[in-house]
Amino acid sequence: MDLHDTVAVVTGGGTGIGRATALALARSGGRAVVVTYSRSAADAEATAAELAAGGCEAVAERVDVADDGQVRALAERVRTRFGRVDVLVNNAGTTRAVPHHDLDALTDDVVHHVLDVNVVGPLRVTRAFADDLRAARGAVVNVASISGYRAGGSSIAYGVSKAALLQLTRNLAVALAPDVRVNAVAPGTVATRWQTSLHGEAGFAERAAVERRTVPLDRTADPAHVAQAVLGLLAMDLVTGEAIIVDGGKHVVY
């Protein structure tokens, strides 16, 4: 896919991986990028302003991907304003930190919320833009996680949701073929504000240093590394239903 003059929608595009992806799309010649947010309004507006300063038409839109009405309304606004959608990056996600051994704390409400945002959310957004993506012969990239492959992560619910997102990617790749390609990226630990909010600055730095001992490339990913993988998948015209793990090779080490 040639990204020049494309229109992209990046959910959760105001911070972290979403922001880095939005900027990378703009630098690759994108005509317009829509960044969505649920709570981080100031960050999303700042990202949109940065995109616009670089010559890319940009807009920040508040959308809760757990609300189908909001998602469909977003699709209609984007359709009306830009007339097309070539790229969809399903990056919006959530988690609740629950120790894996504490099953009592893993309540139904926690599980339902995480699955609704991380699995049904990408389905809702893809469904809402499916006709636009078909018309453009576009592409979708879902942001999953290494936690979808192995036991670990912030909670059991989070890992299960990301495993389900990987399977959703494969199913959507078949459902939307041959017009739309659907792939995923599965990052390992990424240096984002979410990580520091979870562990604190010092705590995250310590955890990252320990983890790097088992990372062949001896580096902690930053959002730009993941954005690079997203753009790589967008460029691969004969690849669909696949996932790229972005963790410096940690997953290949026993």
Buried (B, 14 or more C-beta within 10 A) or exposed (E): BEBEEBBBBBBBBBBBBBBBBBBBBBBBEBBBBBBBBBEBEEBBBBBBEBBBEEEBBBBBBEBBBBBBEBBBBBBEBBBEEBEBBBBBBBBBBBBBEBEEEEEEEBEEEBBEBBBBBBBBBBBBBBBBBBEBBEBBEBBBBBBBBBBBBEEBBBBBBBBBBBBBBBEBBBEBBEEBEEEBBBBBBBBBBBBBEBBBEBBEEEEBBEBBEEBBEEBEEEBBBBBBBBBBBBBBBBEBEEBBBBBBBBBBBBBEEE
